[in-house]
Structures are given as structure tokens and as C-alpha cells.
Amino acid sequence: MGFLKEFKDFAMKGNLVDIAVGFVMGAAFNKVVASFTGGIVSPLIGLLFDTDLKHMRIKLKEGVANAEGVIEGEVFLEHGIFLTNVLDFIIVAFVMFMVVKGVNKMKKKEEPAPEAPAGPSQEELLAEIRDLLKK
């Protein structure tokens, strides 16, 4: 039973639970960003190129039509999907930056430790030694 208790203590630590919650929220947020980029941003950018950003691609190799008329063997460089994913990453990274910046701003600022009381200066110590030697 010691192993199970140790595992329970580990699993219930605050940091681990916080990470799990953050992971689930991050996955959900990623879906929101992907739908925003795919449904709103990509079509708007696609207006510039007369095609949806996700569908932008360059044909690298021509295909051959088979007996049914289906073209096989075409090879495409699908840079539109890559650009969409880069936009997703930039949006998520920017939002995470803003969240971390906001959390850091809300954190109570640590008060600096009080400085050690200043002792006598070197000149004062030397003067005191001189006075003691005079006695």
C-alpha cells in the first residue's frame, strides 16, 4: 500500500494538477484558434490569392490518369497548410505571452529584504582604535 499512497501524494500535488488543467485548457484553446484561423483568417488571406489559404499548393509532379479517369501519382508542396499552422502557432504564442505577462503583473511583488544595518565606516573604526590606543 505504500506505493499507492506515494503515487496518490504525487498525483495530488498542486503543481501536477495545475499542469493537467493547463494542458486540457491549452488543447481546447488550440481548437478555438485552429477554427479561427481556418474559418476566418485563411479565407480573408485567401482573397488576396483567389483561393483559400489552406488549399494553396504547388504541383511538383504530374499524375497519370488510370482506367477510371482518376489521376494518381501527383505530388504537391502544400505550403498553405504549413502557413495556416504557422499562423495558429503565432496566435497561440501571443496569447500565452499575454497570459503570462498578466499573471506576472497580478502576482504580489516581493518586497526586497531589508538591508543590513550599516555599521561604522572604516574611518570611524580607525578613529576608535586610535582613541583606544591613546588611552
C-alpha positions as CSV (number, residue, x, y, z in Angstrom):
1,M,0.0,0.0,0.0
2,G,3.0,2.3,0.4
3,F,3.4,2.6,-3.4
4,L,-0.3,3.6,-3.9
5,K,-0.1,6.2,-1.1
6,E,3.1,7.6,-2.6
7,F,1.5,7.8,-6.0
8,K,-1.6,9.5,-4.6
9,D,0.6,12.1,-2.9
10,F,2.5,12.7,-6.1
11,A,-0.7,13.0,-8.2
12,M,-2.4,15.3,-5.8
13,K,0.5,17.8,-5.6
14,G,-0.8,21.3,-6.6
15,N,1.7,21.7,-9.5
16,L,0.8,18.5,-11.2
17,V,-2.9,19.3,-11.0
18,D,-2.3,22.8,-12.3
19,I,-0.3,21.4,-15.2
20,A,-3.1,18.9,-16.1
21,V,-5.7,21.7,-16.1
22,G,-3.4,23.9,-18.2
23,F,-2.9,21.1,-20.7
24,V,-6.6,20.5,-21.1
25,M,-7.4,24.2,-21.4
26,G,-4.5,24.6,-23.9
27,A,-5.9,21.8,-26.1
28,A,-9.3,23.4,-26.1
29,F,-7.8,26.8,-26.8
30,N,-5.8,25.3,-29.7
31,K,-9.1,24.1,-31.3
32,V,-10.6,27.6,-31.0
33,V,-7.5,29.1,-32.6
34,A,-7.5,26.5,-35.4
35,S,-11.1,27.2,-36.2
36,F,-10.5,30.9,-36.1
37,T,-7.5,30.6,-38.4
38,G,-9.2,28.1,-40.7
39,G,-12.6,29.7,-40.8
40,I,-11.8,33.4,-40.7
41,V,-8.2,34.3,-41.3
42,S,-7.4,31.8,-44.0
43,P,-10.3,32.8,-46.2
44,L,-9.5,36.5,-45.8
45,I,-5.9,36.0,-46.7
46,G,-7.1,33.7,-49.5
47,L,-8.9,36.7,-51.0
48,L,-5.5,38.1,-52.0
49,F,-4.6,34.9,-53.8
50,D,-8.1,33.9,-55.1
51,T,-8.0,30.7,-53.1
52,D,-8.4,29.6,-49.5
53,L,-5.0,29.7,-47.7
54,K,-5.4,26.0,-46.7
55,H,-5.7,25.0,-50.3
56,M,-2.7,26.8,-51.6
57,R,-0.2,24.3,-53.1
58,I,2.3,23.9,-55.8
59,K,2.2,20.8,-58.1
60,L,5.7,19.2,-58.2
61,K,4.8,16.2,-60.2
62,E,2.1,15.5,-62.8
63,G,-0.1,12.4,-62.2
64,V,-1.3,9.8,-64.6
65,A,-5.0,9.1,-65.2
66,N,-5.9,5.4,-64.5
67,A,-8.6,3.4,-66.3
68,E,-11.4,5.1,-64.2
69,G,-10.1,8.5,-65.0
70,V,-8.7,9.1,-61.5
71,I,-5.4,10.9,-61.5
72,E,-2.8,9.1,-59.5
73,G,0.8,9.9,-58.5
74,E,0.5,13.7,-58.3
75,V,2.9,15.3,-55.8
76,F,2.1,18.7,-54.2
77,L,4.0,21.1,-52.0
78,E,1.2,22.1,-49.7
79,H,2.5,25.4,-48.3
80,G,-0.9,26.7,-47.5
81,I,-1.4,24.1,-44.7
82,F,2.0,25.0,-43.3
83,L,1.2,28.7,-43.3
84,T,-2.1,28.1,-41.6
85,N,-0.3,26.1,-38.8
86,V,2.3,28.8,-38.5
87,L,-0.5,31.4,-38.0
88,D,-2.0,29.1,-35.4
89,F,1.3,28.9,-33.6
90,I,1.8,32.7,-33.7
91,I,-1.7,33.3,-32.3
92,V,-1.3,30.8,-29.5
93,A,2.2,32.0,-28.6
94,F,1.0,35.6,-28.5
95,V,-2.0,34.8,-26.3
96,M,0.2,32.7,-24.0
97,F,2.7,35.6,-23.8
98,M,-0.2,37.9,-22.8
99,V,-1.5,35.5,-20.2
100,V,2.0,35.0,-18.6
101,K,2.5,38.8,-18.7
102,G,-0.9,39.3,-17.0
103,V,-0.2,36.7,-14.3
104,N,3.2,38.1,-13.6
105,K,1.7,41.6,-13.2
106,M,-1.0,40.3,-10.8
107,K,1.5,38.4,-8.6
108,K,2.3,40.2,-5.4
109,K,5.6,41.8,-5.9
110,E,8.1,40.5,-3.3
111,E,9.3,43.2,-1.0
112,P,13.1,43.5,-1.1
113,A,14.8,42.2,2.0
114,P,15.7,44.9,4.4
115,E,19.3,45.9,4.1
116,A,21.6,45.0,6.9
117,P,22.1,47.9,9.2
118,A,25.1,49.9,8.2
119,G,27.9,49.6,10.7
120,P,30.6,52.1,11.4
121,S,32.7,53.2,8.4
122,Q,36.3,52.2,8.1
123,E,37.3,55.7,9.1
124,E,35.2,55.6,12.3
125,L,36.7,52.2,13.2
126,L,40.2,53.5,12.7
127,A,39.4,56.6,14.8
128,E,38.1,54.4,17.6
129,I,41.2,52.2,17.5
130,R,43.4,55.4,17.6
131,D,41.4,56.7,20.5
132,L,41.7,53.4,22.4
133,L,45.5,53.3,21.8
134,K,45.8,56.8,23.1
135,K,44.4,55.7,26.5
